[in-house]
Amino acid sequence: MNADFESQPHVVIVGGGFAGIAAARGLRKSNVRVTLIDRNPYSTFQPLLYQVATSTLNPGDVTYFLRAVRRGQDNLRVELGSVESMDHNEQTITLDDGRSLRYDYLVIGTGVSANFFGIPGAEEHSLPLYTRQEAIDVRDRLNGLLDAATKRAGEKVRIMIVGGGPTGVETAGAIAEMKQKDLPVLYPELDPDTLEIMLVDMADKVLGAFSESSSTYTADELRKRGVNVLLSQSVKEVKADGVLLKATDGSETEEWMPAAAVLWASGVAVPSSVSKWNLPQVRGGRIPVSDRLRVNDLPNVFAVGDVAAINDGPLPQLAQPAKQTGTHVAKVIDGLVEGGRDPGPFKYKDLGILATIGRADAVAEVAGIPNLKGFTAWMIWNSVHIATLMGGRNRLSSMVNLGTKYLLWGRSHNLIVGDISDFSKNARTGPLSAAKSMKRHHHK
């Protein structure tokens, strides 16, 4: 390797998500060498994972090979591994295979994962939707339960979704569409009402970050699609066969709710491994940074995206804040390398928030235009998400799969499936909701 290249300042980026990739690409013309580290060989487009979970997109449609980021960027290397520890005095990080890397500048962009809030049984018995494998697990669970229901006549299959944010709303809407459009054709043995969809949130509204009008519209539209929306209900405990709910309206009423599967879309947390990296942490485990995204008291260490707390406050868990912080930290580092040029403080440009409810229906609150509902909002949602996908192949494949579903509405029922567990072989008696929880493969 070129000796001049090796002598250049070394920027190590931990995390190959939106923020990490934006930081790496922002340094493509800088006089530095960049190492991007992630435990997976791919980057995941999390906003569309629910489409994988509901059998519309392939896992490969929403993942991008990290080494492909090198196209047109000779100063970038990609390393696979998990960070075990950090020594900020020596400016080194140690990976799980024992390798040690020295950095001149370190950027942390690990993102976040599911937060179970210490609720008994939640981590053991519910299915989150933050990784590729978790989406596949949800997909296989749903298809397995439906197949088992054909062999156990008269039993209900209740799918409970915990969390009324965009992920919960979009997942509920997609499963409702599957029930209305696909079940009558694919499972003629079943009464469509065999499948019950329940969306639970402890707040008194869904889509808490949206306006009251958008929130009310979304809840009404979900109910029209057959989703049972339960608000002001918190989860007190999760078991293999259901959930104990507790009212948050002051009544303190508790109710046991059987469920065949509990999908967890409620809250996020910083990965527990970050606590071993000798970094300051604030509420939620996030890393406090200055308005230049520099970690407090560590001048050569930066944090970006969901893991960062600017002035002790997190940015919205969206793609745009992650990308913008990644791009800005690249400017900060480039300025330091080139002699102290300061790009100024990070300023988040709020482009708006979107959530889809189902075919031809969404809510959009975009900066500079009135709030939108229905078909126009849905078209914006589709355009933004397809455009944000990394790689032309991913965009094309997603357009084809989504187009097949929505343009051939009522004529295409070829769901994307994988291996399924046969819940009909469960030795336990009682409803399908008593089936054992599938073993999940965590990639945290």
N, C-alpha and C positions, 0 to 999 in steps of 0.2 A: 504494500500500500504506500502511496506517496507520502514521503516524510513531511512535506509541507502541510498536507492534509492532517496528519496525525498531530501536528503542533498547534492546530487551530483550537480555540476554546471548545470544550465538549458540553453540549446541552443534552441532558437526559430527560426524557418525557415519560412519565409513568401513567399509562392509560391510553388506550387507542379508541376512545370515543370521540364525540363531536369536538370537544375542547382540545384533546390531545392532538388530533389530526389537524385541526385548524392551526395550532401552535407550530406543528412540524412544517406544514405548508407555508406558514408565514415566514419561516426561516430559510426557505429554499434558495434565496439569493444572498444570504448572509455569509460572512466569513467565519463559519462555525461548522463543526460536525455534529450531527444530531443522531441520537439513539432513541428510538421509540420502543417502549417495553409494554407488553400486555401478556396476560396469561393465555389468551386465545389467539389463534392465527387470523382472526377476523374481527371486524368492527360491526356492531349490531345496531340497526336502525330501530330503536325501541318503540317509536310511535306506531309502528305497524305490526308489532308482535301479536297484537290481538287478532289480526287477520290470519296469522299463522295458526294461532290457537283455535280459530273457528273455521279452519280447513279451506280458506280462500287463497292464501299465498303459500308458496314453498318456503322453507327456512332459508334457502339460498337467495330468495328474492330480497330479503331484508338484511343480508350479511355481505360484507365487502372484505376481500382478501387484503389484509393489512400491508403485505409486501407490495401490493399494486400501488400504494401511495408513493412509492419510489419513482414512479414514472415522471421523468423530467426533473428529478431531484437527486443528483448524485451524492449530495452531502448527507443523505439519510440512510440509516441502517435500522432494521427491525429485529428485535430480540424477543423470544418467547420466554416467559417465566413470571413467577410471582415474587414480589419484593418481600423479603423476610425482615430486614432491618435497615436502618439508616444511621450513619455517623456523620453529623453535620460539621464536626470539628475537622475531621479528615476529608470531608466531602466525598464520601463513598456510600454506595448502597450495595447490599448483599441479596442475591436471589436465592430461591429455594433449592437450586442445585449447587449452591456453594460459590458460584461466581461472584466476583466483586467488581463493580464499575465505579470509576472515579468521575466526578462531574465538576465542571466549573459553574454551571447553572443547572438547577433542577426544577422541573415543572411537574406538579402533581395534578392529574386530571382523572382520578379513578372513577368518578361518578358515584352513584348511590345504588342501593339495593332495597329490598322490601324491609319495612319496619313493622315488626309484630307487637311492639309496645309492651312486651312482657306478658301478653295475654296467654293464660294457660292453654296449651295445646295448639295455638295458632301456627307456630312454625312446623310442628310435627304433622298436622292434619290438613293444612290448607295449601293451595297451589298459587304461588305468586306468578307475576308476569313481567320479569325484568331481564331474563336471559333467553337466548335461543332455545336452550334445552327445556327451560320452564314452559315456554310456549308449546313445544312439542309434547311435553307431559300433559298439559291441559287438553290439547287436541286429542291425544290418545285416550285420555280419561273420558272425555265427552263421547267419543265414538264407541268406546267399550261399553259405557253405560247404556247407550241407546241399543246396541246390539243385544246386550243382556236383557233389556226390557222386553224384547220380542219373545223371549223364552219364559218370562215370568209375568203372565197376563195380569192386568189389573193394578200393577204397582206403579206408583208415581216416581218420577225421576226429577227431584228438585235440585236445581243449580243455584247456589247462593253466591252472589258477588258482593264482596265487602269493600265499600269505598265508592263514593258518588262523584269522583273526579272524572276527567276525560277518559282514562283507561277503563274505569268501571262502567261508565255510560256507554262507551263504544263497544265494549265486550257484551254488555247486556243487549244492546241493539242488534249486534251481529248474531247472537244466539237466537234472538226472537225471529230474525229473518230466516234462519235455518229451520226453526220450528214451523213457520208459516209456509215457506216455499219448498223446502226439501223433504221434510218428514212425510207428507202425504204420498210422495212419489217413492222415496227410498225405503220407507218403513211402513208399508200398507197395513202391517199387522197391528200397528199402534194407532190409538186415538191420539191426535196431536196434543191434546190436553194432558197426555201422559207426562210431557215435558213441562215443568214449571220453572220459571225464571224469576228470581228474586234479587233485587238490588237494595242493599242496606247501607245506611250512612248515619252517623251519630249527629250530624248537623240537621237543621230543619229545611235544607235545600240541597239539590244536587248542583254540581259545577260551582262550587263556592267562590271561585275566582271571577266568575262571570256576573253580569248584571242580573237583577231580580227578574227582569223580563225574559232573558235567555234561559235562566234557571227554571222558571215556571213553565216555559214553553217545552223545554227538554223533558221535564218530568211528565207533562201531559202527553207528549208524543210517545214516550216509552210505555206509558200505561195503555195508550191506544194499540200498541204493538203486543200487548199481553204481558208486559213486565210488571210484576208486583213491586212497587217502589215503597220501601219502608224507611221513613225518615225519623230522626230523633230516637234512633235505636243504636246502642253501642253493643259491641261483642264482649261478653264477659268471659266466655270459655268456648273453645272449639274441641270437639271430639270427632272420632272417626265417622260417627253417624249423624252429626248435626252440630248446632250452635246454640248456646244459651245467650239470649238477647236481654238487654236491660234498657228500659226507657230512660231517655235523658231529658224528658219534659218536666221533670220534677216529681212524677208519680212513683218512680223507683220500681215500676212493675217489671217482673222478669218472666220470660217465656222461652220454653224449649222449642227449637225449630229443627226438625229432622232435615237432613240435606245429603244428597248423594255426592256432591262435590262442593267445596268451598273455595272460590277463587279470590285471592287476596290482592286488592288494588287500593289499599288504605295506607298511605304514608310511606315515606322513604327514610333511610338511614345511611350514614356513612359506613362503609365496610369496617368490621371490627379490627382488621389488620392494621388500619391506619393508626390505631392507638399504640402500636409497637414501633412507630417510626420516629419517635423523639420530636414530635411536632406539637405546638400548642393547639388546643381544641376548645371550641365553645359549644353552645347548645346544639344538640343533634349530632355532635361529633365533628362538625365542620371545622375547617382550618381558617382562622382569622387572617385576613390579608389587608394590606393598605389599598389606597386607590390606584396604586401601580401594580396591584395583585401580588405584592411581595409579602411573604409570610412574616408575621411579627417577630422581630429579633433575629431573623435569619436572612441577611441581605442577598444571598445568592439562591434562595429558594422561593418558588412561586407556586400558587395554587389557582386552578381555573375550573370553571364549570360548576356542577352541582356540589362538589366537595368544598368549595370556597365560600367564606362568609366575609363580604366586604363591609367594613365597619361593623362587624359582628352580625350582619344580617344577610341571609341567603338570597340569591336571585331566584326568579321563577324556574322550576324544573322543566325547562323547554330547550329545544335545540338552539334557538337563536342566542340566548344568553351564553350558552356553552361555546358556541362558535365565536361570538364576539369577544369573550374573555380570552380564548385561545389566540385569536388574531392580535389582540392588544398586547398580550404578554410577549409575543414574538417581536413586536415593535419595541417594547421595553428592553428586551435582551439585545436586539440588534443595535439599539442606541448605546447600550453599555459597552458593547464590543467595539463600536466605532468611535469611542471617546467621550461618552457621556451625553449624547443627544437624548433629550427627554421628550417622549411623545405626549406627555401630559397625563392627567388622571383618566382612568377608565370611566366611560359614560355609556350606560346601557341604552340602546335605542329600542324602545318597545314597539315591535311591529304588530302586536295584537295576539289574540288567543282564538283557537278554533277547537271545535269538537263536533264529530259526526254522530248522528243518531241512527242512521240507516240509509237505505237507498233514497237518493234525492232529498235528503233531509239532514240539516246540520245547523249549527249556530256559529256565527263569526263576529268577533269584535275586533276589527282591524283599525289601526290608527289612521285617521284622516277621512274615514267614511262612516256613514251611519251603521249601527249594529244590524246584522243581517240574519235571517232565518230561512230555512227551507232549501229550495233547489239552488239558488245563487250561492248561498253559504256552502252548500255541499260541493259545488263545482270549485270554489276557492279552496276548500279543504283538500280535494283530490289533487288540484294543480300544485299546491304548496308541498304536499307530501311526496308526490312523484318527483318534483323538481329537487327536493332536498335529498333524495336517495343518492348515494354515491355510486357512480359507474353507470355507463350507458346500458349495459346488459341488465342491471338491476331495474333500471327505469322501464326498459322495454318489457321485461318479463312481468313486472308488476302491472303495467298497463294492460298487457294481454290477459292476465289472470283476473284483474279487477273488471276489465271490460267484458270478459266472458260471463262474469257473474251478473253485472248490472245491465249490460246491453242485451244479453240473451235472457233477460229476466223471465223465469217460468219455464225456460226451455233447456237450461243447462243445470244439471244436478251432479256433476262429476266432482265431488268434494275431494280435496287433497288429503289423503289419509296415510297412516303408517301402521305399525304393529299396535294391536290393542290388547288389553287384558280382558280375559273372559270372566266378567263378574258373575255370570250365571253359575260358575263352579264354586262360588263362595259357600262354605259349609254352614255359615251362620244363617239362621232363619230370620224372617222379617224383611223389611223393605230394602230396596237397592241401596238406600242411604246408609245401610250398615256395612257395605263393602269396605274392605280394608283400604287404607290410603296407599296410593302407589308410591314406591320408593323413588325419590327424586335424586337427580345427579346435580349437586350444587357446584357452581363454578364461581365461587365468591373469592 
